[in-house]
Amino acid sequence: MANSLLTIDMITKEALRLAHEKATFTGTINRQFDESYKGDGKIGDTLRIRLPSQYVRRQGSRVMDVQNMEEQNTSLVTATQDGVDMRVNSRELSLDLQNFSKLHLEPAMAVLVSGIDSDVIQGCTKLTYNVAGTPGTPPADLAAVGAARAKLNQNLAPKDGNRCIQADSVTMGGMVNGLKGLFQDSTQIKSQYREGMMGRTAMADWYENERTWTMTNGDDVAWAVDEPSATNLVEGTTTIHMDALGTTATVGSVFTFADVLQVHPETKQSYQHAQQFTITAVGTIAGNEADITFSPAIYATGAKQNVDHMPSDGDVVTLVGSASTGYVQNLMYHQDAYTFATAELPMMPDAAKCVVETYDNLSIRVWQASDIRNDELLTRIDILYGFAAIRPQWGCRITS
């Protein structure tokens, strides 16, 4: 009689299918598979991603102003290995794939993918400096969403049908109720009342996701620039000394400099709103002062210009929201704002049962070994991955 036990190939393919299905956030952003990790062609753990060059327009027929072609790139480190481990006995291995998946693989993959999805959406949100909405007030109509959409448009995010919104259930519930009287096609109406989701509206696909990050500000939200010698107030700076900070500051909090306006990425004409920045690191706070590192870098001239003028010593710095208060950070973004990359883990030479599968640029390794004493099969499932905010200007938080 033929062996009817589940094979490792069947289990690996089913694990990969479940991972792909359950990736609420990582399934909607740019996914890459690093081919250089295949076989023996290892290149280390850093993948370099090229960014488009930026230029300044020449007006009129005057002498050419030839600009250097400055290649920009950012790094994505694929060095995080997460996994989930299980044991099954011989009887359970004789189950059909559907029952085995329901009893074992599905809960295991749910835990693994949920943890990865949470880490990635929180990490990407912290690097997103555009914010719309009223802190502390969950949106009940499209006003905050429209403001986020405008932020994406002002930063030249493509209008190609690849925009998404990740919202927690409270926000999603309020939006569904607030928009129930608007015209929707039958499939969206069905989605609203059966799954509590919006479908597609405001130029974006909506996803309900309880892994959205809740950011809590430090104990003061009114700071001041403290650079009397203007040491750090230079083009391209990402660190400025601040005072009046209080005793705590939060990585991921968003702030503005008084009257420092954002400019159009191409025309360099000023918008009527302040450029927003997100805190990426906080130096040691002593006497309510510290060096604050932030993104994006400030440029007041040249091809990378993003503000109408540089901040000055004594300028007021205002954080979004109130002190010591937490706000849910829902997220609207274009697919290419963020990148999630996986790499192929090695096949262990002494492993009789070790399989690596890749589908839609998601790579998973399943490795099995038997425990003869307990009549069990030990199984470990691993993913090697990394993520980065490649174009964070194409994302916008919707705070609530």
N, C-alpha and C positions, 0 to 999 in steps of 0.2 A: 504494500500500500504506500502511496506517495506521502512524503512528509508534509503535513498540513500546518506546521508551525509558521508563525509570522517571520518573515525574513527581515534582516537589517535594512535592506533597500526599501522595502515597503514602509517600515517605520520611519526612515529618514525622509522619504518623499511626503509622508503624511505630516510629519513634524514641520517640514518646510511650508507645506500648504497652510497649516494652521498659523504659523508665524506670519506669513504674508497676509492672511485674512485679518488677524488681530492687531496689526500695526496701524493704529488709528492716526497717529501723527507722522511717524516715519514712513508710512505708506503713501503719504501725500507730498513729500518733499523730494528733491533731487536725490536719486539713489545711484551710487556708483559701485562697481566691483573692480578692485585693483588687480588687474591681470598680472602685474609684476610679482604678485605673491604666489602665483601658481607654480607647481613643481618646485624646482630648486632656485628659481630666480628671485631670491629675496633682496629687497632694497632697503631694509630697515623698517621703521614703523611710521614714517612720515610721507604723506602724499602731497605733492605740490600742485596747486590748482591755479591756472592763469586767470587773470582778470583783464577786462578790456582797458586799453590805454585811454587817457583823457587828454584833450587838446583845448586850445583857446582859439576862437575865431579871429581871423584877420579881416578888418573892414576896409573897403576901398581898394584902390589899385596901387597903394604904396609899396615900398620895397618889401620883399618877402621876409616873413618872420618865421624862419624854419625852426621847428620845435623838435627836440630829441624824442625818439620813440622809446618812452620809458615803460619797460615791461613790468607790470605789477603782478604779484602772485600772493597767495595766502597758503597756509599750511593746514593740513588736516591729519591728525595723528590717529592711526588705527591701532591703538594699543590697549583697548579695553576688551577683556575677555570675560564674558558672562556665560553662565550655564545653569542647567538644572539637572539633578541626578535622581534616578529612581531604581527600584528593584522590583522585578516581577518573577513569579514562579512558573513552572512548566505548564500548569493548568491554564494560567492567564495568557500564556503565549499561544495557546490553541484557540483562543477567541478569534472571531472574524475581525477584520481591520476596523470596521465601524464601531463595534463594541469596545475593542481595545483602545481606540482613539477617544471614545467618550469617557471611559473609566480612567485612563492613564495619561495619554498624550495631551488631550485638550486642557485639563487643569494644569499640567506641567508647563505647557507652552503659554498658557494665559499668564502665569506668574512671571515667566521669563520675559515675554514680550512687553507686559505691562511695566515691569521695572525699567527696561530699556527705553520704552516710549516716554516714561516719566522723566528719566534723566535727560533725554534728548530735548523734549519740549521745554523743560525748565532751563537747560543750558542755552538753547536758542533764544528763548524769551529774554533772558538776562542780557543778551547781547543786542537786543532790539531796542533802539533808542526812540523811535516814534511812538507816541501815546495819544490815544483819543478817548473820549468819554469823560464822565464825571465820577471821580473817585468816591466810592461808597454808595453809588446809585446804579444798580443793575439796569442796563438799557431795556426799555419796554417798547421801543420803536426803532426805526432805522436811522435816527439822528446820529448816534455814536458810530454806527457802522458806516454811515455816509461820510463821517469825518475821517474814519480810518481809510476808507476807499480813496478819499481825496489825498491823504498822505501818500498812499502808494502811487497815485497818478502824478503827484508833484515830484516824486522821486523817480519817475519814468519807468515804473514797473510795467511790463508788457500786459496788454489787454487781450490775451489770447485764450481765455477760458481756463487758465491754470491757477486761479486764485482760490484760496480756501479760508475757512474760519473754524477755529477750534474754540468751543465755548463750554463752560461747565453747565450742569443741568439747571441751576437756578437761572442763569442768563438765558439758556435755551428755552426754558419754560415761560419766562416773561416775554420773550420775543414771539414764540408761537401764539401765546394768548393775545399779544398786542397787534399781531398782523393777521389774525384769523379772518377778518373781514375783507382782506385784500384778495384780488383774483390770483388763483393758483391753478395750474393744470391738475388733473385728477391724480397723477402719480405723486405730486407734492402734497396734496391734501391727505392722501393715504399715508404718506410718510409722517406727516405731522401727528396724526391722531393714533397711529399704531406704534410709532417708535419715538415720539417726542422730538423729532428732528424737523428742520426747516426744508431740507432739500437744497435747491439752488435759488438764491436771490441776491440782489445787490452785487452782481458780478462775481459771486463766490459760491462754492459748494460748502455747506454747513455740516460740521461734525460735532456731536456731543462727546465731550471728553473730560472726565473727572480728574485727569492728571494735570490740568492747567495749573500753573504755578501761582501761589499766593505770596505776594511780596509785602514785607513789613518794613516800613521806614524806620530810620534811627530816631533818636529822641529830640531832634531839632531839624526843621525843614527850611530855615532861613539862614543862609550862610553868607560869606563875603569873600571875594578874591583878596588874598594877602600876598601880593607880589610887588613890594615897594621898589625893588631893583629891576623889575620886569624880566628876571632871569628866564622864567619859563613861558613868558607871553610872546612866543615866537611862532612862525609858520610851522604847522605840522605837529604842534605840541599835543601830547596826550596826558600830561600831568601838570596840575596847578596846585599850589599851596592855598589852602582855605582856612579861614578861622570862623569862630562862632558855630562850630559843628555840634556842640553838645558833647556827649561822651560815646555815642555809637553812630555808625553809618553803615548802610547796607549795600553790598554789591548787588547791582540790578536796579537800584533806585534811579529815577530819571530826574534831571534838573535842567534849568535854563539860566543863561546869563542875562541880566537886565538889558533889554534893547538890542541884543545881538541877534539879528534876524537871519533866517535861512535864505539861501539864494537858489534860483533855478539851476540845476546841474549843468545845463548847456548854455543858456543865455546869460547867466550870472546876475539876472535881475532879482531884486529883493522880493521875497514874499512878505506878507503882512503878519507873519507869526515868527516867534523865536525858534531858533534851532535847538532841538532837544539833544541831550547827551545822557548816556547811561554809565553808571559807575562800574568799572571793571576790577578795581582794586583799591583798598584803603590802607594808607600808611599808618604808622603808630600815632594814635591820637594822644597829644599831650597839651594840656592847657587849652583844650577845645580847638586845637589846630592840628592839621595833618596834610600830607600830600595826597591828593585824590587823582587816581588814574581813571581815564574815561575813554569812551568811544562815541562818535568818530573823532579822529584827529581834526584840529581846527586849522582851516586855511582861509585867509581873507583875500588872497590874490592867486593868480595863476590858474592852471587847468583843473586843479583839485579844489578850487574855492567852494566853500559851503556856507560861509557867513559873510555878512556885509562889512563887518569890521571885527578886530580882535577885542576881547574883553580887556578891562583895565584894572589896576589896583583899586580896591575898594568897591568894585561893582557888586551889586546884590545878586546872590545866587539863590534861586527858589526851586525847591523840590516839588514834584507832583504828589499831591495828597497831604495828609496830616501826619504829625509826629507820632511815632510808636503805634501806627495803625496799619492793619493788613488789608490788602486789596487783591482780589482775584484778577489775574492778568490773562484775559482771553486774548486770542491772537488771530489777526488777519494777515495773510501773506501770499506772495507768489511762490509757486513751486520751487523756483531757482533761488529764493532767498537763502535757503539752508540746504546743506548737503549731508547725507548719511551714507557712509561707505563701509562695506564689509570686505574682509580679505579671507582667502582660503587658508584654513588651518591645515597643518601637515598631517599626512597619514602616517601613523606610527608604524614603523617597520615590523615590530614584533606583535602587532595586533591582528588577530585572525579576523575580527569583525570590526572594521572601521571604514565608514563611508562618508564622503563629502559630496554634498549636492548644492547647486546654485540655481536659483530661479528668480528672474526679474531683478538681478543684481543683489540678491540676498543669499548669502552663503552660510550653510550650517554643517557641522560635523557631528555625527552620531558614532559613539564608540561603545562596544559591548564586550563584556567578559563574564564568564560563568563562575558561580560559586558552588562547587560540587557538594560542599558540606551541607549547605542549606537548600540545595536544589533551586537556586535563584539565578537570574540573569541580571547583572548590574549594567545599567545604561547611563551614560552621561551625554548630554547634548550641549554643544558649545557654539557661541558666535563671537567672532573677533571683529570689532567695529570701531568707528570713530565718527565724529560729526563736527561741523563748523558752520558758522553764520557767514556765508560767502558774500552775500549782498544784503546785509541787515536793513539797508534803507528800503528794501522791497517788502518789509514787514511792518506791522503796526499793532501794538497792544491796544486792546479795548478794556480799559480798567473798569472795575465795578466793586 
